[in-house]
Amino acid sequence: MMFGKAQTRNVPALAAVCLLALLVASANPGAAGQTRPPPSESREAGLQAWAGIARVLRHPRCMNCHTTTNFPRQGDDRHPHVNLVRRGLDGHGVPGQMCSTCHQTENNESSGVPGTPNWHLAPLSMAWEGLSDADLCRVLTDPKKNGGMDLAKLEEHIEHDPIVAYGWNPGANRKPIPGSRADLIQLMKTWSRAGAPCPSRTASR
């Protein structure tokens, strides 16, 4: 590139501006496009945490709603929901047979019908049936499939969403998820600090 005399006089100033920009970017990695802080846990620790997370996600209390089917599932044997209940356009059922018709904001101990606020099926983009641990990890961390959540929002979802909480309070004659929600939250934090690593597809079951 050729510079005129006036432009040549401005080269030192331009260089100083560029240098300042580089210094600012170095002091603020997010400004340079880095969205995650450097891992503070080892990859091995992250993968061990993910294995514990995957065991929870595969429990029937989770999988019955994260289906690839046009219907929810029920029970520990994960049979199709009775009465031909269907997903509907938005996962909340079909007219005349909406999820909220039977599933209220809390468990109904007299009828045995479980409940929590905003009862519905997970979207098909978050269907987990048949996925390996590796693919399950990639679906969970993909904002295009998980509802636009980053790692911080995933942790918040696990910690505060009432539908997630239902897994440990499923009502009569249903087995809760083993362990505690606090255990899962700690696994999520460890996994996140390790950079949310996913197992390789060849190593996953």
N, C-alpha and C positions, 0 to 999 in steps of 0.2 A: 504494500500500500504506500502511495506517495503522499507526503504532507506538504502543504504550502507553508510559507513563513509564519503566518498567524497560527496555523494549526500546530506547527513545530513548537512554538512558544508554549502551547497548552499541554504538550505531552507530559512534562513533569507533574503538572497538576492532575492530569488524567491518571497517571500512574499512582499518585498518592491516593486518589479516590478509590482505585481498584484495590490497593493495599489495605485501605481502611475497611473496605467491604469484606475482604478475606479475613481480617482480624475479627470482625463482628461475627462472621459465620463460624469461625473457630470457637469463639466464646459461647455461641448459641447453636449447637448442632441441629436443632429443629429448623433453624433458618436455612440450613443447607439441604433440607429434605429428609433428614433422619427422623422417623416417627417413633422409634423405640429407643429407650436408653440402653447402653451396653449391658449385657447380661451380668447379673451379680450372683447367679447360681450356675453351676456347671450343667452342661448339656445332659450328662448322665442323671443328675438330680432332677432335671426337668422331665426327662423321659420316664423316670420312676414315678414322678408325680402324675404324669399323664396316664400311666397305666392304672393308677388308682382312680383317676377321674373317669376313664373309660369304663371301669367296672360299675361305677354309679350310673353312668348314662345308659348302660345296657340293662339296667334293672327294669322289670316290667312297669314299675310306677312311672318311669320315663318313656320307655319304648312304646307303651300302649297308645301314646298320643303322638309320638314321632314316627308315624307309619308312612309307608310308601303307597298305602291303599286308599280307596275312596271311603273308608270307614274307620272308626276307632276300634281298638281292641280292649278286652277286659280280662281281669284275673291274672294269676301267676302263669297260667298256661297260654295267655295272650290269644284267647279265642275272639272271633268277631263279635262286636257289640250286638246285643240282642235287639229285637224289634226293627232290624234292618236300618239302623241309624246310619246316615250318610254324612260325608264331609261338608257338602255344600260349597258355595263359591268362595267363602272366606274362612272356612274351617269352623264355623259356628253352627253348622247344621243346615237343614232345609226348611222352608216354610211349613208350619204345622208340626215340625219335629226339631225345633231348635235345641241346642245343648242346654240353654238356660231354662227350658221347660221343666226339666227334671233336676239339673245340677244347680243348686242355689249357692249362696256365698259361703256356706259351711257344710260340713258333713251332717246328713240327716240320720241320726242313730236309730230312729224308729223304723225307717224304711230301708236303711243300709245304703242309700244313694250317696256317693261322695260329693263333696262340693267345695268350692273356693271361688273367689271373685274372678269373673271373666273366663269361665271354663270354656275351653275350645281346643281343637286340634292344632298342633304345630303346622306351619305351612309346609308344603311339599318340598320346598327348597331346603328345609331342615329335617327331611326324612332320614332316619338313621338305620332302618332295617337293612340287613345284609351287608353293611359296610365293614371293612376291616378297620382295625384300630388306626391305621395310617390314614385311610380315607375319612373316617369319622373325625379325626383331628383336623384335617384340611377343610371339611365342611364347617366345622364349628368356628374356625378362625377366618373364614372367608366372608368379608362384609357383604358381598353380593348374595350370599346364601343365608347369613345369620341375622338379617334385619338391620344391617349397617353398623353392627357393634364392633368396637375395637376391644383390646384386652381389658381395659379399665371398665368398659360397659358390660363385658361378659361377667367380670367379677361382681359388679353391682347387681346384675340380673340374678346370679346365683345366690347372692346374699340377701336380696330384698324382695324378689318376685314371689307373690303368694302361691302361684301355681307350682313353682319349684318347692316351696315349703310344704305343699301337700304331700310330697313324696315321703316325708317323715311323719305325716299325720293322716294316713289314708282312710281312717275309719274302720268300722267293724269288719272282721274276717278278711282283712288284707294285710299282707306283710309290708312293713315300712322298709325303706332303703336301709341296709345295714350301716352301722356307724352313725355319725351325726352330721348335720349340715355344717357345723363349725369345722369338722374334719375336712369336708369337701372344700370349704373356703380356703383353708390353709394349703391344701393341695393346689388349688387354683393360683394362689399367691406364689408358691414355689415355682410352679410351671411358668407363670408370667415372668418372674425374676430371671428365669433361665432363657427367656426369649421365646417362650411357647413353642418348643421344638416338637416336631411330629416324627414318629418313627418312619423308617423307610418302608416302602410298600413290600419289599422282599422280606423284611424282618417281621412284618405284622402278620397276624393270623388271618 
